[in-house]
Amino acid sequence: MDDNTVLGKIHGLVDEEHKLRGQLGRGEISSDEEHARLKELEEALDQCWDLLRRRRAAREVGNDPNAEQAHSVNEVEGYFQ
């Protein structure tokens, strides 16, 4: 997955987040449904941003950014605990 693909995924997830908020506002989904899906979106966004940062860091030090793979949600979400 190259940087543009990761960025495309980030934009898609952000778009979905905006759609969810609109659906909630129109009463199409419950707040519980919105919160559950938002949690999934936030975790996926964290994974994407983490991967993009690691790809950029690898490139800066002369390593192959394509060698970087997405870390698990548990690993990414555990960074600050």
A tleap script that builds the chain and sets N, CA, C and O, in Angstrom:
source leaprc.protein.ff14SB
mol = sequence {
  NMET ASP ASP ASN THR VAL LEU GLY LYS ILE
  HIE GLY LEU VAL ASP GLU GLU HIE LYS LEU
  ARG GLY GLN LEU GLY ARG GLY GLU ILE SER
  SER ASP GLU GLU HIE ALA ARG LEU LYS GLU
  LEU GLU GLU ALA LEU ASP GLN CYS TRP ASP
  LEU LEU ARG ARG ARG ARG ALA ALA ARG GLU
  VAL GLY ASN ASP PRO ASN ALA GLU GLN ALA
  HIE SER VAL ASN GLU VAL GLU GLY TYR PHE
  CGLN
}
set mol.1.N position { 0.846 -1.169 0.000 }
set mol.1.CA position { 0.000 0.000 0.000 }
set mol.1.C position { 0.895 1.237 0.000 }
set mol.1.O position { 1.714 1.400 0.905 }
set mol.2.N position { 0.756 2.105 -0.992 }
set mol.2.CA position { 1.594 3.310 -1.049 }
set mol.2.C position { 0.923 4.459 -0.288 }
set mol.2.O position { -0.214 4.338 0.167 }
set mol.3.N position { 1.645 5.567 -0.161 }
set mol.3.CA position { 1.142 6.712 0.605 }
set mol.3.C position { -0.194 7.214 0.066 }
set mol.3.O position { -1.095 7.522 0.847 }
set mol.4.N position { -0.335 7.301 -1.240 }
set mol.4.CA position { -1.584 7.800 -1.818 }
set mol.4.C position { -2.758 6.882 -1.511 }
set mol.4.O position { -3.879 7.349 -1.310 }
set mol.5.N position { -2.505 5.584 -1.475 }
set mol.5.CA position { -3.560 4.637 -1.128 }
set mol.5.C position { -3.967 4.806 0.330 }
set mol.5.O position { -5.153 4.775 0.658 }
set mol.6.N position { -2.981 4.984 1.200 }
set mol.6.CA position { -3.271 5.195 2.621 }
set mol.6.C position { -4.052 6.497 2.792 }
set mol.6.O position { -5.039 6.535 3.527 }
set mol.7.N position { -3.621 7.555 2.123 }
set mol.7.CA position { -4.337 8.831 2.213 }
set mol.7.C position { -5.756 8.711 1.663 }
set mol.7.O position { -6.688 9.302 2.209 }
set mol.8.N position { -5.918 7.956 0.594 }
set mol.8.CA position { -7.248 7.735 0.038 }
set mol.8.C position { -8.153 7.028 1.022 }
set mol.8.O position { -9.334 7.353 1.137 }
set mol.9.N position { -7.600 6.064 1.731 }
set mol.9.CA position { -8.372 5.349 2.740 }
set mol.9.C position { -8.744 6.292 3.879 }
set mol.9.O position { -9.866 6.248 4.383 }
set mol.10.N position { -7.805 7.142 4.285 }
set mol.10.CA position { -8.082 8.125 5.336 }
set mol.10.C position { -9.235 9.028 4.917 }
set mol.10.O position { -10.159 9.262 5.696 }
set mol.11.N position { -9.184 9.535 3.693 }
set mol.11.CA position { -10.252 10.419 3.211 }
set mol.11.C position { -11.590 9.687 3.166 }
set mol.11.O position { -12.625 10.264 3.498 }
set mol.12.N position { -11.573 8.425 2.758 }
set mol.12.CA position { -12.803 7.638 2.720 }
set mol.12.C position { -13.396 7.436 4.107 }
set mol.12.O position { -14.612 7.512 4.282 }
set mol.13.N position { -12.547 7.183 5.087 }
set mol.13.CA position { -13.013 7.002 6.462 }
set mol.13.C position { -13.575 8.306 7.031 }
set mol.13.O position { -14.585 8.293 7.735 }
set mol.14.N position { -12.930 9.418 6.732 }
set mol.14.CA position { -13.429 10.716 7.190 }
set mol.14.C position { -14.772 11.014 6.536 }
set mol.14.O position { -15.683 11.513 7.197 }
set mol.15.N position { -14.907 10.713 5.243 }
set mol.15.CA position { -16.192 10.899 4.562 }
set mol.15.C position { -17.282 10.068 5.224 }
set mol.15.O position { -18.403 10.540 5.415 }
set mol.16.N position { -16.949 8.837 5.571 }
set mol.16.CA position { -17.939 7.980 6.225 }
set mol.16.C position { -18.334 8.545 7.584 }
set mol.16.O position { -19.497 8.473 7.981 }
set mol.17.N position { -17.365 9.103 8.289 }
set mol.17.CA position { -17.650 9.726 9.582 }
set mol.17.C position { -18.659 10.867 9.407 }
set mol.17.O position { -19.597 10.997 10.194 }
set mol.18.N position { -18.465 11.678 8.390 }
set mol.18.CA position { -19.385 12.794 8.127 }
set mol.18.C position { -20.778 12.270 7.772 }
set mol.18.O position { -21.784 12.823 8.216 }
set mol.19.N position { -20.834 11.208 6.977 }
set mol.19.CA position { -22.130 10.622 6.610 }
set mol.19.C position { -22.853 10.087 7.835 }
set mol.19.O position { -24.066 10.250 7.965 }
set mol.20.N position { -22.110 9.447 8.736 }
set mol.20.CA position { -22.717 8.930 9.956 }
set mol.20.C position { -23.352 10.041 10.768 }
set mol.20.O position { -24.468 9.900 11.267 }
set mol.21.N position { -22.640 11.135 10.894 }
set mol.21.CA position { -23.177 12.264 11.669 }
set mol.21.C position { -24.446 12.818 11.020 }
set mol.21.O position { -25.385 13.218 11.709 }
set mol.22.N position { -24.461 12.834 9.693 }
set mol.22.CA position { -25.661 13.259 8.977 }
set mol.22.C position { -26.815 12.300 9.180 }
set mol.22.O position { -27.954 12.723 9.377 }
set mol.23.N position { -26.521 10.999 9.132 }
set mol.23.CA position { -27.560 9.997 9.352 }
set mol.23.C position { -28.148 10.122 10.751 }
set mol.23.O position { -29.360 10.002 10.931 }
set mol.24.N position { -27.303 10.360 11.730 }
set mol.24.CA position { -27.784 10.547 13.098 }
set mol.24.C position { -28.675 11.778 13.169 }
set mol.24.O position { -29.749 11.746 13.770 }
set mol.25.N position { -28.225 12.855 12.555 }
set mol.25.CA position { -29.003 14.094 12.565 }
set mol.25.C position { -30.364 13.956 11.911 }
set mol.25.O position { -31.315 14.633 12.303 }
set mol.26.N position { -30.467 13.082 10.914 }
set mol.26.CA position { -31.742 12.856 10.222 }
set mol.26.C position { -32.563 11.752 10.880 }
set mol.26.O position { -33.659 11.433 10.417 }
set mol.27.N position { -32.042 11.169 11.952 }
set mol.27.CA position { -32.762 10.121 12.660 }
set mol.27.C position { -32.737 8.769 11.957 }
set mol.27.O position { -33.561 7.903 12.252 }
set mol.28.N position { -31.798 8.580 11.030 }
set mol.28.CA position { -31.715 7.325 10.285 }
set mol.28.C position { -31.007 6.222 11.073 }
set mol.28.O position { -31.210 5.036 10.815 }
set mol.29.N position { -30.186 6.620 12.024 }
set mol.29.CA position { -29.506 5.652 12.892 }
set mol.29.C position { -29.591 6.155 14.325 }
set mol.29.O position { -29.800 7.343 14.571 }
set mol.30.N position { -29.429 5.240 15.256 }
set mol.30.CA position { -29.447 5.621 16.672 }
set mol.30.C position { -28.065 6.132 17.087 }
set mol.30.O position { -27.073 5.924 16.388 }
set mol.31.N position { -28.027 6.794 18.219 }
set mol.31.CA position { -26.734 7.279 18.711 }
set mol.31.C position { -25.836 6.100 19.084 }
set mol.31.O position { -24.614 6.190 18.958 }
set mol.32.N position { -26.436 4.987 19.546 }
set mol.32.CA position { -25.628 3.799 19.842 }
set mol.32.C position { -24.971 3.262 18.579 }
set mol.32.O position { -23.798 2.890 18.596 }
set mol.33.N position { -25.731 3.219 17.470 }
set mol.33.CA position { -25.175 2.764 16.197 }
set mol.33.C position { -24.066 3.698 15.734 }
set mol.33.O position { -23.019 3.256 15.262 }
set mol.34.N position { -24.313 4.998 15.878 }
set mol.34.CA position { -23.301 5.976 15.472 }
set mol.34.C position { -22.032 5.807 16.297 }
set mol.34.O position { -20.932 5.786 15.743 }
set mol.35.N position { -22.173 5.688 17.612 }
set mol.35.CA position { -21.007 5.573 18.487 }
set mol.35.C position { -20.209 4.310 18.187 }
set mol.35.O position { -18.979 4.341 18.169 }
set mol.36.N position { -20.901 3.203 17.953 }
set mol.36.CA position { -20.199 1.949 17.657 }
set mol.36.C position { -19.402 2.066 16.370 }
set mol.36.O position { -18.239 1.664 16.312 }
set mol.37.N position { -20.031 2.619 15.337 }
set mol.37.CA position { -19.332 2.741 14.055 }
set mol.37.C position { -18.229 3.791 14.128 }
set mol.37.O position { -17.173 3.618 13.521 }
set mol.38.N position { -18.460 4.880 14.866 }
set mol.38.CA position { -17.419 5.901 15.016 }
set mol.38.C position { -16.186 5.326 15.695 }
set mol.38.O position { -15.060 5.669 15.331 }
set mol.39.N position { -16.387 4.455 16.679 }
set mol.39.CA position { -15.251 3.827 17.346 }
set mol.39.C position { -14.441 3.022 16.339 }
set mol.39.O position { -13.212 3.089 16.340 }
set mol.40.N position { -15.114 2.262 15.479 }
set mol.40.CA position { -14.425 1.482 14.454 }
set mol.40.C position { -13.681 2.394 13.480 }
set mol.40.O position { -12.545 2.116 13.095 }
set mol.41.N position { -14.340 3.487 13.089 }
set mol.41.CA position { -13.707 4.427 12.160 }
set mol.41.C position { -12.478 5.073 12.784 }
set mol.41.O position { -11.443 5.205 12.130 }
set mol.42.N position { -12.589 5.474 14.040 }
set mol.42.CA position { -11.459 6.106 14.721 }
set mol.42.C position { -10.274 5.152 14.822 }
set mol.42.O position { -9.126 5.557 14.637 }
set mol.43.N position { -10.554 3.892 15.113 }
set mol.43.CA position { -9.475 2.912 15.197 }
set mol.43.C position { -8.822 2.704 13.829 }
set mol.43.O position { -7.599 2.615 13.726 }
set mol.44.N position { -9.645 2.628 12.786 }
set mol.44.CA position { -9.098 2.459 11.435 }
set mol.44.C position { -8.278 3.686 11.027 }
set mol.44.O position { -7.233 3.559 10.390 }
set mol.45.N position { -8.762 4.875 11.400 }
set mol.45.CA position { -8.008 6.097 11.106 }
set mol.45.C position { -6.671 6.096 11.846 }
set mol.45.O position { -5.641 6.452 11.273 }
set mol.46.N position { -6.689 5.702 13.100 }
set mol.46.CA position { -5.434 5.633 13.865 }
set mol.46.C position { -4.448 4.686 13.192 }
set mol.46.O position { -3.259 4.988 13.101 }
set mol.47.N position { -4.939 3.539 12.719 }
set mol.47.CA position { -4.068 2.581 12.018 }
set mol.47.C position { -3.480 3.211 10.762 }
set mol.47.O position { -2.286 3.077 10.496 }
set mol.48.N position { -4.314 3.894 9.995 }
set mol.48.CA position { -3.840 4.502 8.747 }
set mol.48.C position { -2.811 5.591 9.007 }
set mol.48.O position { -1.768 5.635 8.354 }
set mol.49.N position { -3.103 6.474 9.965 }
set mol.49.CA position { -2.152 7.544 10.272 }
set mol.49.C position { -0.842 6.977 10.778 }
set mol.49.O position { 0.229 7.479 10.436 }
set mol.50.N position { -0.919 5.922 11.601 }
set mol.50.CA position { 0.285 5.279 12.107 }
set mol.50.C position { 1.109 4.722 10.957 }
set mol.50.O position { 2.322 4.926 10.900 }
set mol.51.N position { 0.454 4.021 10.042 }
set mol.51.CA position { 1.156 3.450 8.896 }
set mol.51.C position { 1.792 4.549 8.044 }
set mol.51.O position { 2.941 4.423 7.622 }
set mol.52.N position { 1.053 5.612 7.795 }
set mol.52.CA position { 1.583 6.704 6.981 }
set mol.52.C position { 2.805 7.338 7.646 }
set mol.52.O position { 3.796 7.626 6.975 }
set mol.53.N position { 2.740 7.557 8.959 }
set mol.53.CA position { 3.893 8.129 9.677 }
set mol.53.C position { 5.101 7.192 9.605 }
set mol.53.O position { 6.229 7.640 9.396 }
set mol.54.N position { 4.858 5.890 9.781 }
set mol.54.CA position { 5.970 4.942 9.725 }
set mol.54.C position { 6.542 4.840 8.320 }
set mol.54.O position { 7.753 4.679 8.170 }
set mol.55.N position { 5.714 4.927 7.287 }
set mol.55.CA position { 6.204 4.912 5.906 }
set mol.55.C position { 7.085 6.133 5.658 }
set mol.55.O position { 8.158 6.020 5.065 }
set mol.56.N position { 6.634 7.284 6.109 }
set mol.56.CA position { 7.397 8.519 5.910 }
set mol.56.C position { 8.716 8.470 6.683 }
set mol.56.O position { 9.751 8.904 6.178 }
set mol.57.N position { 8.675 7.940 7.908 }
set mol.57.CA position { 9.897 7.831 8.707 }
set mol.57.C position { 10.884 6.880 8.049 }
set mol.57.O position { 12.084 7.151 8.018 }
set mol.58.N position { 10.384 5.771 7.524 }
set mol.58.CA position { 11.268 4.817 6.843 }
set mol.58.C position { 11.937 5.479 5.648 }
set mol.58.O position { 13.135 5.305 5.429 }
set mol.59.N position { 11.174 6.231 4.883 }
set mol.59.CA position { 11.715 6.921 3.706 }
set mol.59.C position { 12.789 7.925 4.123 }
set mol.59.O position { 13.824 8.031 3.465 }
set mol.60.N position { 12.552 8.658 5.207 }
set mol.60.CA position { 13.504 9.672 5.667 }
set mol.60.C position { 14.867 9.081 6.017 }
set mol.60.O position { 15.898 9.718 5.800 }
set mol.61.N position { 14.871 7.867 6.557 }
set mol.61.CA position { 16.150 7.271 6.960 }
set mol.61.C position { 16.705 6.324 5.903 }
set mol.61.O position { 17.666 5.597 6.150 }
set mol.62.N position { 16.089 6.340 4.721 }
set mol.62.CA position { 16.606 5.552 3.613 }
set mol.62.C position { 16.137 4.112 3.563 }
set mol.62.O position { 16.685 3.309 2.809 }
set mol.63.N position { 15.134 3.774 4.353 }
set mol.63.CA position { 14.578 2.422 4.325 }
set mol.63.C position { 13.418 2.349 3.339 }
set mol.63.O position { 12.898 3.377 2.907 }
set mol.64.N position { 13.023 1.156 2.993 }
set mol.64.CA position { 11.929 0.921 2.054 }
set mol.64.C position { 10.591 1.121 2.764 }
set mol.64.O position { 10.251 0.340 3.652 }
set mol.65.N position { 9.826 2.147 2.394 }
set mol.65.CA position { 8.535 2.364 3.041 }
set mol.65.C position { 7.545 1.235 2.774 }
set mol.65.O position { 6.605 1.034 3.542 }
set mol.66.N position { 7.760 0.497 1.681 }
set mol.66.CA position { 6.856 -0.605 1.364 }
set mol.66.C position { 7.033 -1.791 2.303 }
set mol.66.O position { 6.205 -2.702 2.318 }
set mol.67.N position { 8.092 -1.785 3.073 }
set mol.67.CA position { 8.298 -2.845 4.052 }
set mol.67.C position { 7.408 -2.644 5.282 }
set mol.67.O position { 7.226 -3.562 6.082 }
set mol.68.N position { 6.865 -1.453 5.424 }
set mol.68.CA position { 6.001 -1.154 6.572 }
set mol.68.C position { 4.606 -1.732 6.334 }
set mol.68.O position { 4.040 -1.609 5.248 }
set mol.69.N position { 4.075 -2.357 7.364 }
set mol.69.CA position { 2.724 -2.928 7.323 }
set mol.69.C position { 1.898 -2.307 8.440 }
set mol.69.O position { 2.436 -1.840 9.444 }
set mol.70.N position { 0.597 -2.309 8.252 }
set mol.70.CA position { -0.297 -1.771 9.284 }
set mol.70.C position { -0.171 -2.605 10.553 }
set mol.70.O position { -0.138 -3.834 10.504 }
set mol.71.N position { -0.103 -1.927 11.670 }
set mol.71.CA position { -0.100 -2.603 12.967 }
set mol.71.C position { -1.540 -2.891 13.373 }
set mol.71.O position { -2.469 -2.257 12.873 }
set mol.72.N position { -1.724 -3.839 14.269 }
set mol.72.CA position { -3.066 -4.195 14.732 }
set mol.72.C position { -3.689 -3.019 15.490 }
set mol.72.O position { -2.990 -2.129 15.973 }
set mol.73.N position { -5.003 -3.041 15.579 }
set mol.73.CA position { -5.718 -2.004 16.334 }
set mol.73.C position { -5.231 -1.992 17.771 }
set mol.73.O position { -4.980 -0.927 18.335 }
set mol.74.N position { -5.096 -3.169 18.369 }
set mol.74.CA position { -4.649 -3.228 19.772 }
set mol.74.C position { -3.278 -2.587 19.953 }
set mol.74.O position { -3.042 -1.889 20.940 }
set mol.75.N position { -2.384 -2.819 19.013 }
set mol.75.CA position { -1.053 -2.229 19.126 }
set mol.75.C position { -1.097 -0.727 18.965 }
set mol.75.O position { -0.503 0.002 19.760 }
set mol.76.N position { -1.796 -0.254 17.941 }
set mol.76.CA position { -1.872 1.185 17.689 }
set mol.76.C position { -2.588 1.901 18.835 }
set mol.76.O position { -2.141 2.955 19.285 }
set mol.77.N position { -3.684 1.337 19.300 }
set mol.77.CA position { -4.439 1.973 20.374 }
set mol.77.C position { -3.703 1.890 21.713 }
set mol.77.O position { -4.007 2.656 22.627 }
set mol.78.N position { -2.751 0.980 21.841 }
set mol.78.CA position { -2.001 0.830 23.088 }
set mol.78.C position { -0.764 1.702 23.180 }
set mol.78.O position { -0.082 1.686 24.204 }
set mol.79.N position { -0.454 2.466 22.134 }
set mol.79.CA position { 0.762 3.285 22.136 }
set mol.79.C position { 0.811 4.257 23.308 }
set mol.79.O position { 1.882 4.481 23.872 }
set mol.80.N position { -0.306 4.828 23.680 }
set mol.80.CA position { -0.303 5.904 24.672 }
set mol.80.C position { -0.786 5.441 26.031 }
set mol.80.O position { -1.093 6.269 26.888 }
set mol.81.N position { -0.859 4.152 26.243 }
set mol.81.CA position { -1.331 3.663 27.544 }
set mol.81.C position { -0.184 3.355 28.454 }
set mol.81.O position { -0.394 2.932 29.591 }
savepdb mol mol.pdb
quit
